Amino acid sequence: MRSRSIAFLLAAAVAVALALATRSGSERAGARVERVVDGDTLRVSVDGRSRAVRLLGIDTPETHRPGTPVECGGPEASAHMEALAPPGTRVRLFSDPGQDRVDRYGRLLAYVRLPSGRFAEEAQLEAGWAAVYVYGGRPVALYPRFRREQDAARAAHRGVWAACDGDFHSAAR
């Protein structure tokens, strides 16, 4: 009986965290994709300004980092993001109450909800073109949900898990 109560309380805590991440986080209405920078970064028009948006909670192989070769799966991760959010796509951006709103490069840090209602982060993880990313030891509120998507992609050998043996930061093969 006690273990059921604990399980119920844990499930309730996860539900509250998810609600906070998607509802009480700041939503920026009217964001429109200008272009895909790479698998985890978009350029969007929001509030009349062009802004770079770094997707929260995921990391994808690099394609544009100075001094770093294109990484295995990088072009595919970028192409998958382009298919998810081509220029002109209307998206909704949500901040995470436990994360910074802007990174050291001036990019907005946000969850990106696609017109389908799905988060772009989940779609990248599900396809295997992203890995869960924890910055500064502070997991995002959607970490458990993202982790499930990553683990399923790894088990099914999708994306980088097949193409690069899961080594997201090896040089392109």
Buried (B, 14 or more C-beta within 10 A) or exposed (E): EEEEEEEEEEEEEBEEBBEBBBEEBEBBEEBEBBEBBBBBBBBBEBEEEEBBBBBBBBBBBBBEEEEEEBBBBBBBBBEBBBEBBEEEBBBBBBBBBBBBEBEEEEBBBBBBBBEEEEBBBBBBBBBBBBBBBEBEEEBBBBBEBBBBBBEEBBEEEBBBBBBBEBBBBBEBE
